[in-house]
Amino acid sequence: MLLILERGGDIATLVRGVAGGSRVVLIPATFDPLAMAQARAAIGPLAIELAPAVRVNAVVAPEGADPADVEAAVTFLENAPSTTGQLLELG
């Protein structure tokens, strides 16, 4: 399931608040440095907390990223059954 982290949003609440075995968080690269660091740092601990029933991964997409690239990254992470706690940064 794709989850989009909004500016000022709480990534832990976002990830914990939905059902499903795979959660991929889309993190816009336009976040300020502190918000970006907090979001990045949360992925691993959330993956550990929710394992093994839930996989948590993230994609960092720059402003103006090709939607097809974002969709491909999200689809890959949703369909990779042994992948959790990973962050893909699109360039």
ZIJONOR-V333553 format. One record per helix or strand. SS is the DSSP state (a for helix, b for strand). FROM is the first residue (numbers start at 1). LEN is the number of residues. If there is no record, write none. Layout:
BEGIN
ss=SS from=FROM len=LEN
ss=SS from=FROM len=LEN
END
This chain:
BEGIN
ss=b from=2 len=4
ss=a from=11 len=6
ss=b from=22 len=7
ss=a from=33 len=18
ss=b from=55 len=7
ss=a from=67 len=12
ss=b from=87 len=3
END
